């Protein structure tokens, strides 16, 4: 599959939401958008082979003067916001609110011929890697970064 930002956003957001422990009403959950947390977590998730092959081959990582950068992440986050999967990824915010619940996340994965169980597993790895990246920063630089 030749994936664009839309399909990759669907996989990342759906996996993130399905791997969370949100309540039965599908409460909003946050996904980090600052301090390079998601960039680092995505790279580690790719290294752990915890995403579909077509997603992995469409993510590229470079060292920048501000740290590790996923070249496509801004486009992915912008696409997620444009199709109302998340709130706007604003540079002054530390996270975006996921706007969809489990039922939409499951449909996004089904539309891509991905099992819900696989999505949950990928999301768990991504969440685990975000937690590790946050721990690597040391004491939380801001309270808003806690709780992923």
C-alpha positions, 0 to 999 in steps of 0.5 A: 500500500502506498500510504499518505498522511491520511492513512498513517494518521488513521493508523496512529490515532486509531491505535492510540485510542484503542490502546488507551484505558478511556471510559466506556463513553469514549472520553477524549484522550491526549496524544503528545505533540511537543518535545519530540516525544511522538517523534522518538516514540514513533522511531522506536515503534518502527524499530520494534516492528510494531506498525504495518510495513507500509506505515514503517516505510513511509516514516523517515527520521533525521537528527535536527538541531532540536533533536530527533525529527519524524519528517512526516509527523507535522503532515500527519498531525495536520491531517489528523486535525483536518479530518477531525481525528484530533484537535489542532496541533498548535506549537504552543500546546503540548498535546492534541485531544483525540476527538474520536472514540473506539467505534470510529477507531475500529472503523478506521482500521477496518477500512485499512484492512487492519485487525482491531487487535493488531491496532491495539498492540501497536498502540500499546507499543507506541504508548510505552515508547512515549512513556519511555521518551518522557522518562528520558527527559527527566522530571517533567518539563511541564505538568501538561506532559504528564499522563499519556 
